[in-house]
Amino acid sequence: MVDEGATLGDLMEVLLTRWPELREHLVAPDGGFSKRANLMLDGRAARFLPLGLETPLEPGHQVDCFPAVAGG
């Protein structure tokens, strides 16, 4: 889906090019991660990764996306 040496941001752009309707759910107005969905890289919330969208992807990494859930 992405070339070798790609970052999490590169993957996001591929996904948003393919499914532009996801932008409002994945990207905040400031260009960072939206709180409307949880993007995970190997089980870690991508919004808390030190490099954020610049985090390099490597073969075998697993990226998951889940809707944010709240309630009581």
N, C-alpha and C positions, 0 to 999 in steps of 0.2 A: 504494500500500500504506500510506503514511503521508501526513499532511497537510503542506502547506508550513510550514516553520519547525520541523519535527520534528528530533529528535536521534537519535543512534545508539541511545541508551537507549530512546527511543520505538519505534524499529524492533524492538529486542530484545523489548519487551513485546508487540508485535503478533505476532511470530514465536512467542513462548512461549505466548501465548493460543491460537494456532492449533495448535501442536504442543507441548503441555506436557511431553512426554517428553524434549524437548531441554534442559530446564532443567539437569538434572544434568551435561550435557556442556558447556553454554555459560556457566553461572554458578557461581562459586566460593562456598563457604559464607559468605564475608565480603561477598557481593553484587557483587564485582568480576568480572573476566573469569576464567573457568576456564582451566587449562592443558591441559585435555583436548581443546580445539578451538582453532583459530586463526581469529579473525574479522578480516577484512581490509577496509579502506576504501581504495579506489583503490590497492591493492597494498601498503599499509602496515598493519602489525599494529596493530589497534585498541587493544590493551593498552598500547602505547607512545605513543599520541596524547596530547598535553598535556591535552586536555579529557576524555579517556576517553569515558564514556557520554554526557557532555554535548556531545560534538562535534556541531555542526549538520550536517544533511544538506542537500545542494543538488541541484537537477536535474542529472542526468548522473553523479552519484556512483555508483560500483559497489561493492557490498558482497558479499563472498564469505566462505564458511565452509568450513574444511577440518579434518578430524580431525588431531590431533597425531600425528606419526610419529617414531619413534625406532628406533634400531638401529645395527647396525655392519656 
